[in-house]
Amino acid sequence: MKFYLATLCLALSRVVDAAPVTERGLLSSIDALDDVLLFDSPAFQDPTNPGKTLIDVQSYVFLKQFDLDPLTTVITDGLQNLGINVGDQIDRVIERTKLFATLGLPGKEVKMTVEGCEKEATLPKTGFKDLGVVTGTVSVGECGGGNQFNATVEGDDFTRSVKIFPSPPDGLGVISDIDDTIKVSNVLDKLKLAKSTLLDDPTPVAGMPELYKSLATSMNQPQFIYISGSPFQLYPFLRDFVDTTYPQGPLFLRNLTITDLGLLLDSFSEDASTKLEYKLSQIARVNVMYPKKSFLSIGDSTEKDPEIYAAAFKAHGGDFIRCIWIHLVDGAENSDERFAAAFDGVPQERIRLFDDSQIAGLADIDVAGGKC
């Protein structure tokens, strides 16, 4: 509740200084009091016009922040209640959590200039239900070649840039989880989870950066897509980690409204059914873009990745989900009974369960040649 009140204080201070919410809701263009978070996006061939490019774009429009003192107090108190002393790391904590104290704006329309493409991308207007977040598929006409290109949104006093990752309709791809799959998050321990998320330098799971670099080569530059149940407010932090440690690609994160610091931490490990549904919806989103691709799906055993990837295999067929790799995390439910139930109906040769000692050897598997 305290976190919620701090959020309201920040938001209301901006609204009072600006204009009534009802008036601002009518201003569809991005104005001087607005800010925009852009998400890196996948691009794909228009199935009805193969010469054209479609981009699956996402943005978050919110009121600018100026006073973060209320958030600082709430974060410090919340972590102290968990037994964590922030010390001189408060600036890092605030940087990672500041988007949780923003007020999303409905009725806003984001226009994005896409490098090398003939058309500007205009996203659908943000709605009330999604609190300033909007996702949409837009056509940008013909685009130049290349593995990636940039897109920008211009505000009154800012320029926001993102990367667009084009990929052909067929070939190979990698769908990867983040927490405890490629990044040490300690999802099973709430205190360690808080520290790894809010205070610590992000640490890759040992051997995984080298493995992913190897996969990028052996699978002939596959489209990497990272799907996580983490809240989208952590996007800047997680994007920086992925971009500097792993092959680059878009990140799909959950749209969550967090009103309490404890709920932020609980969001990683609670409500497994909701997270399962979310990840399955995002895999279906990928399938719409790349129905002829074959994906290596990589996750871990702390939550529902085995069940999620098995369900995706059954929903979209074995040609789409080529292989399922699951990192066995110490302390997770790693019983034979669990995996037998999860993978019922999935051919055994498509599944690989691996522990830390086996990560290096995964680079020798010829996924491109049909091995798992």
FENTAPE-V165335 format. One record per backbone hydrogen bond with DSSP energy under -1.0 kcal/mol. NH is the residue of the N-H (numbers start at 0). CO is the residue of the C=O. If there is no record, write none. Layout:
BEGIN
NH | CO
NH | CO
END
This chain:
BEGIN
3 | 258
4 | 0
5 | 1
6 | 2
7 | 3
8 | 4
9 | 5
10 | 6
11 | 7
12 | 8
13 | 9
14 | 10
15 | 11
16 | 12
17 | 13
23 | 19
24 | 20
25 | 22
26 | 23
27 | 25
33 | 30
34 | 61
36 | 59
38 | 57
40 | 162
42 | 164
43 | 53
45 | 51
51 | 48
52 | 140
53 | 43
54 | 137
55 | 41
56 | 54
56 | 135
58 | 133
59 | 36
60 | 131
61 | 34
62 | 102
63 | 32
71 | 67
72 | 68
73 | 69
74 | 70
75 | 71
76 | 72
77 | 73
78 | 74
79 | 75
80 | 76
82 | 79
83 | 78
88 | 85
92 | 88
93 | 89
94 | 90
95 | 91
96 | 92
97 | 93
99 | 96
100 | 97
101 | 98
104 | 60
106 | 125
108 | 27
111 | 120
112 | 151
114 | 149
116 | 113
117 | 141
118 | 139
120 | 111
122 | 109
125 | 107
130 | 127
131 | 126
132 | 129
133 | 58
135 | 56
137 | 54
139 | 52
143 | 115
148 | 163
150 | 161
151 | 112
152 | 159
154 | 157
159 | 152
161 | 150
163 | 148
164 | 40
166 | 42
172 | 293
173 | 222
174 | 295
175 | 224
176 | 297
179 | 182
180 | 177
181 | 177
182 | 177
183 | 202
188 | 185
192 | 188
193 | 189
194 | 190
195 | 191
196 | 192
197 | 193
198 | 194
199 | 194
204 | 181
207 | 204
210 | 206
211 | 207
212 | 208
213 | 209
214 | 210
215 | 211
216 | 212
217 | 213
218 | 214
219 | 216
220 | 215
222 | 171
224 | 173
225 | 249
226 | 175
227 | 251
231 | 253
233 | 230
234 | 231
237 | 233
238 | 234
239 | 235
240 | 236
241 | 237
242 | 238
243 | 239
245 | 241
251 | 225
253 | 229
263 | 259
264 | 260
265 | 261
266 | 262
267 | 264
269 | 265
274 | 270
275 | 271
276 | 272
277 | 273
278 | 274
279 | 275
280 | 276
281 | 277
282 | 278
283 | 279
284 | 280
285 | 281
286 | 282
287 | 283
288 | 284
289 | 285
292 | 289
293 | 170
294 | 319
295 | 172
296 | 322
297 | 174
298 | 324
300 | 326
307 | 303
308 | 304
309 | 305
310 | 306
311 | 307
312 | 308
313 | 309
314 | 310
315 | 311
316 | 312
320 | 316
321 | 294
321 | 319
322 | 294
323 | 349
324 | 296
325 | 351
326 | 298
327 | 353
331 | 328
333 | 331
338 | 334
339 | 335
340 | 336
341 | 337
342 | 338
345 | 342
349 | 346
350 | 347
351 | 323
353 | 325
357 | 354
358 | 355
361 | 358
362 | 359
363 | 360
364 | 361
366 | 364
369 | 366
370 | 365
END
